[in-house]
Amino acid sequence: MKQKAQLLSITQYQAKQICLDPAALSTDTTIEIYRDRMEQILPHRRNLQVVVPFDDAWFGMRKSFTALRLEVEVLKDEQRKSAARQLELENEQLKSAARQLELENEQRKSAVRQLELENEQLKSAARQLELFAGNALVDLGRLVLKKTPQSTSHSTNRLVQLSQTITSEQLCEMGIPTKYLRILRQLPKVIERRNSAAHDTSAEFARLLLSERFRDTPAFFLWRDVFPLVYERDIEEMAPDEGEMIELLTGSSPV
């Protein structure tokens, strides 16, 4: 006998009549075998079927499903917001790194400009040193010539000749330290250089155009082709080696 009733309307008497079937055994390989065994054990049992109304069950399931879907949507929205915040954070970090690289690049450029300025200052100081040392060397040669017995000529040729023949002993007799002998031997080169520089500015012009200040400027590109035309040498060949003369005058390495 099948009886339909709502779960909440079951009476106490009916509840006492409800009993659970025994558990299945390993020999109950099919539902038919299980039912046959139950008929043997409980031949006079009455089946009470409790049915939950479909509408209420479906409403509850739909309500639960709706709530679950809402929770899923909320979770997805939070995940999207979290991902967006993470992307914004990473984007700010990239921007900060880019600004740092730009700052470091500007600092390197500033350091390069400072080094170029210092290099120009060193070159300018080297040219001054060459000029002043050359003047002092010529004055020293004239002093030697003045102290030379029976020396009546004070011409440049006589000065050059004396610088090549003077000895250490003669310098000692004149009260001049012998350390200047090697430098006096360079007097012909210094005088030649000074005479050339006094009338010809082509070498100085080439050196100026090749400096950091004028290289790659319109002035450089305008005048560089004049040198092979007028002087039959390229601009790089026209620029003299400042360091060589400084080394001769000071005994130090070129700047």
Solvent accessible surface area in square Angstrom, and as a share of the most:
residue,aa,sasa,rsa
1,M,166,0.74
2,K,171,0.73
3,Q,63,0.28
4,K,165,0.70
5,A,26,0.20
6,Q,104,0.46
7,L,105,0.52
8,L,174,0.87
9,S,69,0.45
10,I,38,0.19
11,T,73,0.42
12,Q,138,0.61
13,Y,146,0.55
14,Q,41,0.18
15,A,52,0.41
16,K,148,0.63
17,Q,99,0.44
18,I,77,0.39
19,C,88,0.53
20,L,161,0.80
21,D,68,0.35
22,P,52,0.33
23,A,83,0.64
24,A,70,0.55
25,L,100,0.50
26,S,111,0.72
27,T,95,0.55
28,D,22,0.11
29,T,107,0.62
30,T,68,0.39
31,I,94,0.48
32,E,105,0.47
33,I,78,0.39
34,Y,35,0.13
35,R,148,0.54
36,D,85,0.44
37,R,47,0.17
38,M,0,0.00
39,E,95,0.43
40,Q,149,0.66
41,I,86,0.44
42,L,60,0.30
43,P,79,0.49
44,H,169,0.75
45,R,73,0.27
46,R,182,0.67
47,N,94,0.48
48,L,57,0.28
49,Q,87,0.39
50,V,53,0.30
51,V,60,0.35
52,V,86,0.49
53,P,45,0.28
54,F,150,0.63
55,D,108,0.56
56,D,93,0.48
57,A,39,0.30
58,W,121,0.42
59,F,116,0.49
60,G,32,0.31
61,M,122,0.54
62,R,121,0.44
63,K,133,0.56
64,S,73,0.47
65,F,117,0.49
66,T,65,0.38
67,A,50,0.38
68,L,103,0.51
69,R,130,0.47
70,L,116,0.58
71,E,111,0.50
72,V,60,0.34
73,E,84,0.37
74,V,81,0.47
75,L,103,0.51
76,K,96,0.41
77,D,49,0.26
78,E,84,0.38
79,Q,105,0.47
80,R,138,0.50
81,K,96,0.41
82,S,56,0.36
83,A,53,0.41
84,A,45,0.35
85,R,137,0.50
86,Q,91,0.40
87,L,117,0.58
88,E,112,0.50
89,L,95,0.47
90,E,73,0.33
91,N,70,0.36
92,E,93,0.42
93,Q,103,0.46
94,L,126,0.63
95,K,96,0.41
96,S,55,0.35
97,A,52,0.40
98,A,47,0.37
99,R,136,0.50
100,Q,92,0.41
101,L,110,0.55
102,E,113,0.51
103,L,94,0.47
104,E,58,0.26
105,N,58,0.30
106,E,92,0.41
107,Q,103,0.46
108,R,135,0.49
109,K,97,0.41
110,S,55,0.36
111,A,53,0.41
112,V,77,0.44
113,R,136,0.50
114,Q,91,0.41
115,L,115,0.57
116,E,69,0.31
117,L,93,0.46
118,E,69,0.31
119,N,62,0.32
120,E,42,0.19
121,Q,105,0.46
122,L,102,0.51
123,K,73,0.31
124,S,48,0.31
125,A,53,0.41
126,A,4,0.03
127,R,74,0.27
128,Q,99,0.44
129,L,80,0.40
130,E,23,0.11
131,L,94,0.47
132,F,120,0.50
133,A,23,0.18
134,G,1,0.01
135,N,54,0.28
136,A,61,0.48
137,L,6,0.03
138,V,9,0.05
139,D,81,0.42
140,L,33,0.17
141,G,3,0.03
142,R,145,0.53
143,L,74,0.37
144,V,3,0.02
145,L,3,0.01
146,K,155,0.66
147,K,91,0.38
148,T,23,0.13
149,P,107,0.67
150,Q,183,0.81
151,S,21,0.14
152,T,128,0.74
153,S,52,0.34
154,H,123,0.55
155,S,54,0.35
156,T,70,0.40
157,N,122,0.63
158,R,65,0.24
159,L,10,0.05
160,V,40,0.23
161,Q,103,0.46
162,L,10,0.05
163,S,5,0.03
164,Q,82,0.37
165,T,82,0.48
166,I,2,0.01
167,T,57,0.33
168,S,40,0.26
169,E,117,0.53
170,Q,74,0.33
171,L,0,0.00
172,C,82,0.49
173,E,150,0.67
174,M,29,0.13
175,G,65,0.63
176,I,11,0.06
177,P,71,0.45
178,T,58,0.34
179,K,144,0.61
180,Y,73,0.28
181,L,33,0.17
182,R,126,0.46
183,I,30,0.15
184,L,2,0.01
185,R,82,0.30
186,Q,32,0.14
187,L,1,0.00
188,P,38,0.24
189,K,107,0.45
190,V,4,0.03
191,I,16,0.08
192,E,123,0.55
193,R,58,0.21
194,R,84,0.31
195,N,81,0.42
196,S,58,0.38
197,A,63,0.49
198,A,77,0.60
199,H,165,0.74
200,D,67,0.35
201,T,94,0.55
202,S,5,0.03
203,A,31,0.24
204,E,82,0.37
205,F,71,0.29
206,A,0,0.00
207,R,39,0.14
208,L,90,0.45
209,L,5,0.02
210,L,30,0.15
211,S,17,0.11
212,E,94,0.42
213,R,186,0.68
214,F,53,0.22
215,R,102,0.37
216,D,103,0.53
217,T,37,0.22
218,P,116,0.73
219,A,37,0.29
220,F,12,0.05
221,F,100,0.42
222,L,122,0.61
223,W,108,0.38
224,R,97,0.35
225,D,82,0.43
226,V,45,0.26
227,F,1,0.00
228,P,54,0.34
229,L,144,0.72
230,V,94,0.54
231,Y,87,0.33
232,E,148,0.66
233,R,117,0.43
234,D,74,0.38
235,I,8,0.04
236,E,104,0.47
237,E,104,0.47
238,M,9,0.04
239,A,25,0.20
240,P,40,0.25
241,D,92,0.47
242,E,22,0.10
243,G,5,0.05
244,E,98,0.44
245,M,15,0.07
246,I,3,0.01
247,E,78,0.35
248,L,33,0.16
249,L,12,0.06
250,T,55,0.32
251,G,45,0.43
252,S,56,0.36
253,S,87,0.56
254,P,72,0.46
255,V,109,0.63
